[in-house]
């Protein structure tokens, strides 16, 4: 019996592709953003802060990417999960690094989470559009 597991992890090339595609979409919609990619364990893999992107967005984007990699589903899914459950709604939101609004997505391959992407700088709906465009570019 083995005492270890094998896990897939996002490559630098894939992280770079996500950064470039997200930057392109952010430029297209006219919003300066912070784009963060983490590996499957939530460790930083790549970060871009576009000129003029809010400083606070560095932490927010990083935490969105971390949340998505750690749980394997998008950050906007958290609100739906907790909104009708008072103990979670009022308790889990105090968990460090947990983000419960849009802009963070897991990056998957063969059904396994290999990383996460987090976008911050616009309204969370704009952040989601940029992240989705980046993921589509990676898949395509």
N, C-alpha and C positions, 0 to 999 in steps of 0.2 A: 504494500500500500504506500502510495506517495504522500509526502508531507507538503506538497506544493501544488499550485494550480497554474495553468498557463492562461494568460490573458492577452487579448489583442490591445494594441495601443496605437493611437493616431501617429502617423509619420509627420516629419517636419514638412515634407512636400505637401501633404494634405492640409496641414495647418496654414501653410503659406497660401494655398489656393483659396481656402476659406477667407483669409484676410483680404486677399485681392478682390474676390468677388463681392464681399461685403462692402469694401471701400468703393467699388464701382457703383453699387446700388445706392449707397449713402450719397455719393456725388450726384447721382441721377435724381434723387428726391430732394437734394439741396440741404441736407442736415449733416453737420460735422459730428462724428460719432467716435466712440471708443469700441474697438473690436478685440475680444479676448478669446483665445482658444486654449483649453486645458486638455491634459491627457485623461485617461480613464480613471485615474486616482484623484483628479482635481488639481494636479500640479500645473502651473503655468507652462504653456508650450509656445505661445505667440501672443503679442499684444501690439496694437496700433492705436495711437491717439491721433486722430486727424487734427490738423491745425484748427484751432478754435473750439475743439470739443471740450465740454465742461470737465474740470479737474475731478470733481466728485464721481464722474462717470467711469473713471478707472476702477474704483472700488465696486461700483454697482455692476459693471459689465463682468468683472472678475467673479463676483458672487453669483451672478446669473449663470455663468459657464460652470462654476463649481456645483451649484444646486442641480443643474441638469445632468452633469456627469455622475454626481453622487446618487441620484435617484432614478436616472434613466428615463425621465420624461420632462416635457417642457415646463418652464417656470409658470406659465399662465395656467397650467393644469392644477397647480396647487390651490388657487382660489376656489375653483369648482369643488375640489376635494374637501376643503375645510369650511366653506361658507355657511353650511347648515349644521355644523358641529361645534357648538360653543366652546367646549374644552380645547379643541384644536385651534379654532379661530382665535382664541384669546391667549393660548399658550404657545403653540408651535411657532408663531410669528416672532417670538423672542429668541429663537434658536439662531445662534451666530451663523452668518453667511447664507441663511435660507432666504430666497427671494420668491415672493408669491404673485408676481405680476410679469407680464410678457417680456420677451427679449432673450430668453435662454433656452437652448435646445440641446438635447444629447446628439452626439455624432455616433452613428451606428454602422456596423458592418457585420453581415451574416448574423443578424439578430443580437449582436453583442455591443454594448456601449464601449466605444473606443476613445471617447473624449466628449467635450462639450464646447459650445460656442455661446458667448454672451455679448450682447450689443446694448449700449446705452448712449444717450445723447439727445434723443428725441422723445416724443411721447411713446409709451410702451408699444402702441400699435405700429408706429414707424420702426421701432427697434425690431419688432417681429417681422416686418416686411423685409428688412435688411438681412436678418438671420436666415429667413426662408430662402431668399435669393442665393445666399452663400451656400446653403445646403443643397439647393438645386444644381448649382454649378459644380459642386463636388460630385454629385451623383451622375451628372451628365457628361 
